[in-house]
Amino acid sequence: MAKKKQGMFSGRTSRSMEKSKTNFGYLTLPEDLNVFKPEGNTEVIFDIIPYIVTDPNHIDNKKYADDATVGNPWWKRPLKVHRNVGPDSISVICPLSFGKKCPICEYGSKRRKEGAEWDDELKEIFPKARTMFLVVPIDTGECEVDYTEGDAHLLDISDHLFLELLTEVVQKDIDYENFPDPTDGLSLQVYFRAKKFGKNKYAEASKIDFIERENQYDMDFVESMPKLDDIVKVLPYKELEALYFGMEDMPDEEIDDEELEEERPNRRQKTTTRKTRKPAPREEEEEEEEEEPVRKPSRRKPPTRKPSRKEEPEEEEEEEEEEEEEPARKPSRRKPRAKVEKEEEEEEEEEEEETEAVNPAARRVARAKDKCPSGHKFGADTDKFDDCDTCKVWDDCSDEKDSKK
């Protein structure tokens, strides 16, 4: 067949592919827009039709200013989608798809900066790339679904299952890149093979050819197409944050961090048990420990080790004890800092050994004493703050609090 060399999308389609490396709950579909879902082991022919862009923050407009501009036709709508969010494990649009801040991505980036391992758990935090297309089925082959040929349908599919192969094919022969041109484009002949992951079955494009179109379209047809930018539902920042972290009654309006911290104790009172809220991953606790300085452990000694004040002041141990308890003593009586720190470490080790010998069960509490990772009062502020829900020393703190009753 003769190759198409110039047209509306020449020089632009392939470069937009460079940036691209269902669950339709995040879409509000018009009543007249049907969904095209590829089936495995089936060959289909369809045309990709442009739509009129309405979003000034379109992802494809970020690198090239003349691509995906408002009021002009563009051939695809990239999306970033977070999966398994909230108690119902739903899919939600990442606000970054529309140039907005995303609390989930911010949390994932924070963990990476703190050195979290790049494993499956961390990868799951970040969004997956999907792309929406408007397609007109020409020949649906052996598909079980009876698609209406000649009408536009929505194809919402993972980039891994379709766009990556389409990108590869176009980049091998750049003369095909004008395929989305409504008046001078090409049809796609795609073979989808059946794939399975666990219990989930899906179709993956394994071969794409470009063929001559039987019929072309006009711009009136393009302008009548649904605006893909307008059918996507994006949750407000605070609502998405509440859904992901399991917080309740989050306000829709934006508030600063200080206001948010003031509201958190009140939200804590609305939960009935510690198990009603979805805890954040343990790595978040570690980040909070690094962000908020840990309270310095007390140097006070158990009653059995407290030295007598009748001992002579010339003894070094007496001198050190008094310096800690009475900071106002003259500088001339203080020991060198390195020596004091060394003796303090030795005394702490002796404390732990003595605690274990007297009461082995108290060893864990003694070690955790005054070490609340969130900077609250250990053994006193138990369950008073949101941090308590996921605190790794909660049991020790609770035991300490009970021992004081």
MARDRENPA-753652 format. One record per residue (C-alpha): x, y, z; residue in three letters. Coordinates in steps of 0.02 Angstrom, whole numbers, plus 50000, padded with zeros to 5 digits. Each point is the difference from the previous one (the first is absolute). Last residue first. Layout:
! MARDRENPA-753652
XYZALA;...
This chain:
! MARDRENPA-753652
498585015954384LYS;501825003049955LYS;500294982249939SER;498565002249877ASP;500895014649914LYS;501624990249985GLU;499084985449926ASP;499135011449875SER;501665007949948CYS;500784982849979ASP;498544993949896ASP;500035016049893TRP;501854998549961VAL;499794997549812LYS;498745014149986CYS;498674997349865THR;498435005850088ASP;500985010550128CYS;500505012449863ASP;498205005949992ASP;500195007350176PHE;499314997050174LYS;500114981149993ASP;501394999350132THR;500525017650053ASP;500644994750173ALA;501204985349985GLY;501145009549882PHE;499575018549984LYS;499915004449814HIS;501495002449883GLY;499394989049859SER;501234985950029PRO;499554999650187CYS;501654995850085LYS;499705005450180ASP;500194981850057LYS;500224987649857ALA;501464990950082ARG;499184999350171ALA;498384993849925VAL;500874985649912ARG;500994995350155ARG;498494999950115ALA;499624981749971ALA;501764995550055PRO;499695007650174ASN;501475001950118VAL;501324992449886ALA;499335008449844GLU;499965016950083THR;501764997550069GLU;500684995749828GLU;499105014849920GLU;500645011950133GLU;501794993549981GLU;499935003749814GLU;499375017550037GLU;501425002650125GLU;501304995149870GLU;499235012149874GLU;500025014050128GLU;501834996350041GLU;500465002049817LYS;498995015949983GLU;500865007650152VAL;501734995449935LYS;499675007849830ALA;499305015850079ARG;501525003250112PRO;499465000250182LYS;499095014350082ARG;500595007350166ARG;500775015649921SER;498365003849914PRO;499215004450169LYS;498384991150043ARG;498405006749922ALA;499594983649911PRO;499504991950167GLU;499324982649963GLU;501224996349861GLU;501485008150087GLU;499554991250162GLU;500094983049920GLU;501665004049919GLU;500805005950163GLU;499364985050096GLU;500754988549869GLU;501685009450007GLU;500204999350189GLU;500605016950070GLU;498245004550057PRO;500134987350145GLU;498484989350022GLU;498585006550106LYS;498955003749846ARG;499704981649980SER;500034993349825PRO;498384995149909LYS;500204982349936ARG;498584991350091THR;498845014849964PRO;500194997649813PRO;501125013149919LYS;499515015949908ARG;500885002649835ARG;498375003249906SER;499964995749816PRO;500045014849879LYS;498325001849911ARG;500134994349821VAL;500135014249875PRO;498515000449881GLU;500444997349817GLU;501044984450030GLU;498704991850111GLU;498635005149880GLU;500924991249861GLU;500124984150103GLU;498135000450032GLU;499675001949814GLU;501064984549969GLU;498764990250104ARG;498675001449864PRO;498505010850044ALA;498684992450110PRO;498234997849935LYS;498855006150136ARG;498724989650093THR;501324989550089LYS;500445012550136ARG;498205000650054THR;498545012049994THR;500705013649887THR;499265017450014LYS;501165005450141GLN;501534998349886ARG;499245012649881ARG;500095013050137ASN;501844996450032PRO;500325002149811ARG;499225017249984GLU;501445010050072GLU;501274990949891GLU;498975004149845LEU;499925018350048GLU;501905000450013GLU;500224990949834ASP;498965012549902ASP;498194997649953ILE;499204996449832GLU;498124998549997GLU;499234982849986ASP;500044996950187PRO;500534982750064MET;498624991150093ASP;501004984250030GLU;501804995049967MET;500384983349918GLY;501665005349926PHE;499484997949819TYR;498215006250014LEU;500445014750112ALA;501395005649883GLU;498854998449850LEU;498695010750086GLU;501315012750052LYS;500725001749825TYR;498325001149910PRO;499514984349901LEU;500255000249811VAL;498594993049892LYS;500434998649814VAL;498615003349873ILE;500545017849960ASP;501744996749933ASP;499294987049879LEU;498905012949915LYS;498684989449916PRO;500085000449808MET;498925012349903SER;501515010949959GLU;500844985149918VAL;498484996349891PHE;499915018249946ASP;501854998949960MET;499694987249864ASP;500284981349995TYR;500834987749881GLN;499284984049931ASN;500764983449947GLU;501575004250093ARG;501634993249932GLU;500904988150116ILE;501195001750147PHE;500574984150088ASP;500094996250186ILE;500514983550080LYS;500034993650180SER;498685011150079ALA;499594993150171GLU;498304993650055ALA;499494996650179TYR;499584986050121LYS;500135002250188ASN;500014984750114LYS;501885000650024GLY;500685009449851PHE;499324993949834LYS;500325005349821LYS;499004997749840ALA;500765006949842ARG;499395015749913PHE;500355001849814TYR;499835017749938VAL;499615007049828GLN;500075018850021LEU;499185011249870SER;500945014249917LEU;499765018949994GLY;499635013349870ASP;498445009450058THR;499964994950183PRO;501915000050020ASP;500324986450132PRO;501164989849883PHE;501195014749968ASN;501394990350086GLU;500154987049862TYR;501475008349911ASP;501004998450162ILE;500354981749967ASP;500864991750148LYS;499375013650116GLN;498224996349948VAL;500124981450041VAL;500855002850168GLU;498745013150053THR;498554988549956LEU;500834986250102LEU;500155011350153GLU;498255006949973LEU;499104983150010PHE;500154988750152LEU;501395009050095HIS;499145016649975ASP;498514993250096SER;498355002149910ILE;498505011549987ASP;499234998149827LEU;498425010549986LEU;498864997049853HIS;499555010849849ALA;498694993449882ASP;500354993249825GLY;499844981950051GLU;498924997150152THR;500874987250108TYR;499154983250023ASP;501014992450141VAL;500584982249968GLU;501475006049898CYS;500344988549854GLU;500505013449877GLY;499665017550065THR;500135008349830ASP;499895018949980ILE;499855005350182PRO;500135018950025VAL;501215004250139VAL;500115014450124LEU;501564996950102PHE;500395000150186MET;501744996450067THR;500624991450157ARG;501595002050101ALA;500034992750176LYS;500085011150154PRO;501274998650142PHE;499614991350164ILE;500094982549925GLU;501845002649961LYS;500355001950186LEU;499194983350041GLU;500784991249851ASP;501755005250054ASP;501065015749979TRP;500724999650176GLU;499625015350105ALA;501455012450007GLY;499175014950083GLU;499905008449831LYS;499034985049936ARG;498775001150144ARG;499695018349967LYS;499714996749817SER;498674987150042GLY;499135011950121TYR;500015014049872GLU;499324988049869CYS;498544995650115ILE;499665018150047PRO;499875005349816CYS;500255018049948LYS;499165006049841LYS;500605000549819GLY;498504990849929PHE;500724982449994SER;500965004850157LEU;498324998550088PRO;500214981049995CYS;498344992849943ILE;499264987050115VAL;499874981149996SER;499064991550141ILE;500634988550136SER;498365000750099ASP;500855005050163PRO;500985013849914GLY;501064999849843VAL;500384983949906ASN;500635008749843ARG;500665017549969HIS;499765005849820VAL;501045011949894LYS;499135004849839LEU;500485003549820PRO;498635006849884ARG;500294995749818LYS;499815006849822TRP;499985018850018TRP;498875012849917PRO;500145018550044ASN;499015010950121GLY;501274998550141VAL;501704994349941THR;500464981549991ALA;501685003249915ASP;500585017649952ASP;500905003150165ALA;501054984349990TYR;500584992450164LYS;498545003650116LYS;498624999549869ASN;499904981049998ASP;499484999950183ILE;498525011649971HIS;500095014450124ASN;498965012149894PRO;498604986849997ASP;498675002449864THR;500754990149855VAL;498874996249852ILE;499994981449957TYR;501024990249874PRO;499354983849920ILE;500944983450007ILE;499354988449865ASP;499624981650028PHE;500424982649936ILE;499914984950113VAL;500914983450016GLU;499514989050149THR;500984988250112ASN;499515010050155GLY;498595012549999GLU;500195018849987PRO;498815011050100LYS;499135013949904PHE;498895010150115VAL;498425008549938ASN;499735018849995LEU;498175005249974ASP;499605001350185GLU;501525010850034PRO;501284991550111LEU;500535007050168THR;501694991950030LEU;500934995150159TYR;498944984650029GLY;500484993549828PHE;501094985650060ASN;500414993049870THR;508805032349760LYS;498965012749937SER;501075015149981LYS;500834994249839GLU;498284996749925MET;499715018749988SER;501525000849887ARG;499254986849885SER;498365009249971THR;500775017249969ARG;501084999449844GLY;498514996949887SER;498385001950097PHE;499025011249879MET;500764992549845GLY;501584994849910GLN;500774983549948LYS;498624987249982LYS;500714983749933LYS;499334991849844ALA;499444982050028MET;
